[in-house]
Amino acid sequence: MREQKIRVSEIFGPTIQGEGPLCGLPTVFVRTGGCDYRCSWCDTLHAVDSAYRDEWAPMAADEIWAKVEALSGRRPLTVSLSGGNPAIQPLAPLIGRGKRDGYRFALETQGSIAQDWFPALDHLILSPKPPSSGMAFDEAALRDCVKAAGYGPEIAMKIVIFDEDDYAFAKSVARSFETLPVFLQPGNHTPPVHDDDRIDLDGILNRMRWLVDRVTSDRWFGARVLPQLHVLMWGNMRGV
Ligand code: SF4
């Protein structure tokens, strides 16, 4: 059977993972192209919007793997599978290839599509989108992702927060998935800042301070509040 190609937006690193449970960990990113969502504040439009489709290279797992090996100097590390929504891509051969060489894999997805290869991951970061994204939340689909992953990867929930409605959403999701660790992340990319290296730093830090106040005054001591480290360091620049 002919191998299905993976649509790749960019492969870069090593750098550090800037958010969620692996924040600060050296990693190589494989960012796939294409997403079944269109969040209002998406900060990776170059991997979502079909206007960028010409930049998404259809690649075989071995081709991708050659790049990851070159970037990592063949020293095993955690590969971050990101997007877009990487869960819509046929990633099983890539994960299998890397694991044979001792690499680890983390995948971040909004949790809209479950795959039978989720158990092969080391980390599954589920990032359901809050009301400010403009997307409808599908709890059943998220639950399918957790079920598909089974006891394979470590699973964590990461939720972007812009406002009070988002915060209420995060609390509700955390209650529904109470065994999973929750990471809350102040939102980036408030309009009119779009698709370049400028960010609304004051906005992000104000949101971060508000979020810390909100979580501590609520005595929500299981939640972890983290900014996007790479955004603070490099803004919205691609490939860092
Ligand atoms: S799910 Fe993620 S990649 Fe897709 S549109 Fe939303 S923020 Fe962008």
Residues whose N, C-alpha, C, O or C-beta is under 5 A from the ligand:
A	BS01	SF4	C35 Y37 R38 C39 C42 D43 V48 G83 G84 N85 Q110
